[in-house]
């Protein structure tokens, strides 16, 4: 199924998620109204309980398959290069989630970098993704950790983690750069908690 989606002509972006565990079927939900404790409890479950999940992302012919089998996670590049890994200047970014929907614009991109975050580098990542994605309406958030709680209960960023989330104060005060474009102008990026 993944290889067929890659071969289809005209597909710039394909995201396919296969969740085989019945007990986790509602963890695909996105909600901006989940209290921190409920969000952290669910993310903690992902770190400590076995989960069977696969996600294929194809972007402009490059494709990767991420597989979570129990507590182990692995990646298989299916075509070209891994479209979820980007190097901008001296910073490496990993896209943890592409929250895409034709019904909800802008597309939301959540990226982690283990390098020092900065507005110019994150803006460059934003511009690169804006060219690559099938819409210019995107919203990019970069952090040094995978805990994007302040942007809604993004459980997908927890799927690939084998560690439990930190406390609320640590998460909400961590450095973060957010970039978006408003009314066709230049991208505007904002840094918080620096």
C-alpha positions as CSV (number, residue, x, y, z in Angstrom):
1,X,0.0,0.0,0.0
2,X,2.8,2.4,0.9
3,X,4.8,1.7,-2.3
4,X,1.7,2.1,-4.4
5,X,1.0,5.6,-2.9
6,X,4.6,6.6,-3.7
7,X,4.3,5.5,-7.3
8,X,1.1,7.4,-8.0
9,X,1.7,10.3,-10.4
10,X,0.9,13.8,-9.1
11,X,1.1,13.0,-5.4
12,X,3.2,15.7,-3.7
13,X,2.2,14.6,-0.2
14,X,0.9,11.4,1.2
15,X,0.5,10.6,4.9
16,X,-0.8,7.1,5.9
17,X,-1.2,6.1,9.5
18,X,-2.0,2.5,10.5
19,X,-2.9,2.0,14.1
20,X,-3.5,-1.7,14.9
21,X,-4.0,-1.5,18.7
22,X,-7.8,-1.3,19.5
23,X,-7.0,0.3,22.9
24,X,-5.3,3.3,21.2
25,X,-7.8,4.0,18.4
26,X,-8.9,7.3,20.0
27,X,-5.3,8.6,20.3
28,X,-5.5,10.0,16.8
29,X,-7.8,12.7,18.1
30,X,-6.6,16.3,18.1
31,X,-8.1,18.5,20.7
32,X,-7.1,21.9,22.1
33,X,-9.2,21.4,25.2
34,X,-7.4,18.6,27.1
35,X,-6.0,19.5,30.5
36,X,-2.3,19.0,30.9
37,X,-2.6,16.1,33.4
38,X,-4.8,14.1,30.9
39,X,-2.4,14.9,28.0
40,X,0.7,13.9,30.1
41,X,-1.0,10.7,31.3
42,X,-1.8,9.6,27.7
43,X,1.8,10.5,26.5
44,X,3.2,8.6,29.5
45,X,1.3,5.5,28.3
46,X,3.0,5.7,24.9
47,X,6.4,5.7,26.6
48,X,5.6,2.7,28.9
49,X,3.1,0.5,27.1
50,X,3.6,-1.4,23.9
51,X,2.1,0.2,20.9
52,X,1.7,-1.1,17.3
53,X,1.7,1.7,14.8
54,X,3.0,2.6,11.4
55,X,3.1,5.9,9.6
56,X,4.3,6.5,6.0
57,X,5.0,10.0,4.9
58,X,5.8,10.8,1.2
59,X,6.8,14.3,0.2
60,X,7.7,15.1,-3.4
61,X,8.9,11.5,-4.1
62,X,10.9,11.1,-0.8
63,X,9.3,8.6,1.6
64,X,9.8,7.2,5.0
65,X,8.0,4.5,7.0
66,X,8.1,4.9,10.8
67,X,7.2,1.8,12.7
68,X,6.5,1.5,16.4
69,X,6.4,-2.2,17.4
70,X,5.9,-2.5,21.2
71,X,8.4,-0.1,22.7
72,X,10.8,0.0,19.8
73,X,10.7,2.5,16.9
74,X,12.5,2.2,13.6
75,X,12.5,4.0,10.3
76,X,12.8,2.7,6.8
77,X,13.4,5.0,3.9
78,X,11.2,3.8,1.1
79,X,12.2,6.3,-1.6
80,X,14.9,9.0,-2.0
81,X,15.7,10.6,1.4
82,X,13.8,10.8,4.7
83,X,11.4,13.7,4.1
84,X,11.0,14.1,7.9
85,X,14.6,15.1,8.5
86,X,15.9,18.5,7.4
87,X,19.3,20.2,7.9
88,X,19.2,24.0,7.9
89,X,22.5,25.7,8.3
90,X,24.1,23.8,11.2
91,X,20.8,22.7,12.7
92,X,19.2,19.3,12.2
93,X,15.4,19.1,12.5
94,X,13.1,16.1,12.7
95,X,9.4,16.6,11.8
96,X,7.5,14.7,14.4
97,X,4.1,15.4,13.0
98,X,2.6,16.8,9.8
99,X,-1.0,17.7,10.9
100,X,-2.6,18.0,7.5
101,X,-6.2,18.3,6.5
102,X,-7.8,19.9,3.6
103,X,-10.6,21.0,6.0
104,X,-8.2,22.7,8.4
105,X,-5.7,25.1,7.0
106,X,-3.0,26.0,7.6
107,X,-1.1,22.7,7.7
108,X,0.6,22.4,11.1
109,X,4.2,21.1,11.2
110,X,5.8,20.2,14.5
111,X,9.6,19.8,14.4
112,X,12.2,19.0,17.0
113,X,15.8,20.0,16.9
114,X,18.4,19.0,19.4
115,X,20.4,22.0,18.3
116,X,20.0,25.6,19.7
117,X,16.8,27.1,18.3
118,X,16.8,30.4,16.5
119,X,14.3,32.5,14.6
120,X,16.5,32.8,11.4
121,X,17.1,29.0,11.2
122,X,13.5,28.1,11.9
123,X,12.3,30.7,9.4
124,X,14.5,29.0,6.8
125,X,13.0,25.6,7.6
126,X,9.5,27.3,7.3
127,X,10.4,28.6,3.8
128,X,11.8,25.2,2.7
129,X,8.6,23.4,3.9
130,X,6.4,26.1,2.3
131,X,7.9,25.3,-1.1
132,X,7.7,21.5,-0.6
133,X,4.2,21.2,0.7
134,X,1.1,21.4,-1.6
135,X,-0.1,24.6,0.1
136,X,1.7,27.8,1.2
137,X,-0.7,28.0,4.2
138,X,1.5,26.4,6.9
139,X,2.3,26.9,10.5
140,X,5.6,25.6,11.8
141,X,6.5,25.1,15.5
142,X,10.0,24.0,16.5
143,X,11.1,22.9,20.0
144,X,14.0,21.0,21.5
145,X,11.7,18.4,22.9
146,X,8.6,16.5,21.5
147,X,6.1,18.0,23.9
148,X,3.8,20.3,21.9
149,X,1.1,20.5,24.5
150,X,0.5,24.3,24.2
151,X,-0.6,23.7,20.6
152,X,-3.3,21.3,21.5
153,X,-3.2,17.7,22.6
154,X,-0.8,16.4,19.9
155,X,-0.5,12.8,20.8
156,X,1.2,12.0,17.5
157,X,4.4,13.7,18.7
158,X,4.3,11.3,21.7
159,X,4.0,8.1,19.6
160,X,7.7,7.9,18.8
161,X,9.0,8.6,22.3
162,X,10.3,6.1,24.8
163,X,10.5,8.7,27.6
164,X,7.8,10.3,29.7
165,X,6.9,13.9,29.4
166,X,8.4,16.4,31.8
167,X,6.3,18.4,34.2
168,X,4.0,21.2,33.0
169,X,6.2,24.1,34.0
170,X,9.2,22.6,32.2
171,X,7.2,22.0,29.0
172,X,5.4,25.4,28.9
173,X,8.6,27.3,29.7
174,X,10.8,25.5,27.1
175,X,12.2,27.4,24.1
176,X,10.0,27.4,21.1
177,X,10.0,29.1,17.7
178,X,6.7,29.5,15.8
179,X,6.5,30.6,12.2
180,X,3.4,31.5,10.1
181,X,2.5,33.7,7.2
182,X,-0.5,36.0,7.3
183,X,-2.4,37.4,4.4
184,X,0.2,36.6,1.8
185,X,3.0,38.6,3.4
186,X,6.5,37.5,4.6
187,X,6.7,34.8,7.2
188,X,6.5,36.0,10.8
189,X,8.4,34.0,13.4
190,X,8.2,34.4,17.1
191,X,10.5,32.9,19.8
192,X,9.2,32.2,23.3
193,X,10.9,31.2,26.6
194,X,14.4,32.1,25.5
